[in-house]
């Protein structure tokens, strides 16, 4: 997950993932490493954080993650 330290949406994404059983979240701090923000933009086409990947699949931001969870798609993706 691409994130910053002071992002409430990043915190919510982490809370949701932990609630669904995710124990390890790789965090890429774009506020500490400016080159990582450029890499995130190139990889996702988006400028905002969080940007969440599950494996190689780009989920998007918190709203996308939340919608995936509400639609029942998050848990099967996490189990795969």
C-alpha positions in Angstrom: 0.0 0.0 0.0 1.3 3.4 -1.0 0.6 5.8 1.9 1.7 8.8 3.9 1.9 9.1 7.7 -0.9 11.6 8.1 -3.5 10.1 5.8 -6.8 9.2 7.5 -7.9 7.1 4.5 -4.7 5.1 4.7 -5.5 4.3 8.3 -9.0 3.3 7.4 -7.7 1.0 4.6 -5.3 -0.6 7.1 -8.0 -1.1 9.7 -10.3 -2.7 7.1 -7.6 -5.0 5.8 -6.6 -6.0 9.4 -10.3 -6.7 10.2 -10.4 -9.0 7.2 -7.4 -11.0 8.6 -4.5 -9.4 6.8 -1.5 -9.7 9.1 1.3 -8.1 6.9 0.8 -5.0 4.9 3.8 -3.7 2.8 3.7 0.0 3.2 5.5 2.3 0.8 5.8 5.8 2.3 5.6 8.3 -0.4 6.0 11.2 2.1 9.5 9.8 3.1 10.6 8.8 -0.4 9.6 11.3 -3.1 10.8 8.9 -5.8 8.2 6.5 -4.6 5.4 9.0 -5.2 6.6 9.3 -8.8 6.7 5.5 -9.1 3.1 5.2 -7.6 1.8 7.7 -10.2 3.5 5.9 -13.0 2.2 2.5 -11.8 -1.4 3.5 -10.9 -2.1 6.7 -12.9 -3.3 8.2 -9.6 -1.8 10.9 -7.4 -3.7 10.3 -4.1 -3.0 7.9 -1.3 -3.7 5.2 -0.4 -3.1 3.2 -3.5 -3.7 -0.5 -2.6 -2.5 -3.6 -4.3 -3.4 -7.1 -3.4 -0.7 -9.2 -5.0 -0.3 -7.7 -8.4 -3.9 -6.5 -8.6 -4.4 -2.7 -8.2 -7.5 -2.2 -6.0 -7.3 1.6 -5.9 -7.9 3.8 -2.9 -9.9 3.3 0.3 -13.3 3.9 -1.4 -12.5 1.2 -4.0 -11.3 -1.2 -1.2 -14.5 -0.5 0.8 -16.7 -1.0 -2.2 -14.9 -4.3 -3.0 -15.5 -5.4 0.6 -19.2 -4.4 0.6 -19.7 -6.3 -2.7 -18.2 -9.5 -1.2 -15.1 -9.5 -3.4 -12.4 -8.7 -0.9 -12.3 -11.9 1.2 -12.1 -14.2 -1.9 -9.3 -12.0 -3.3 -7.4 -12.2 0.0 -7.8 -15.9 0.2 -6.5 -16.5 -3.3 
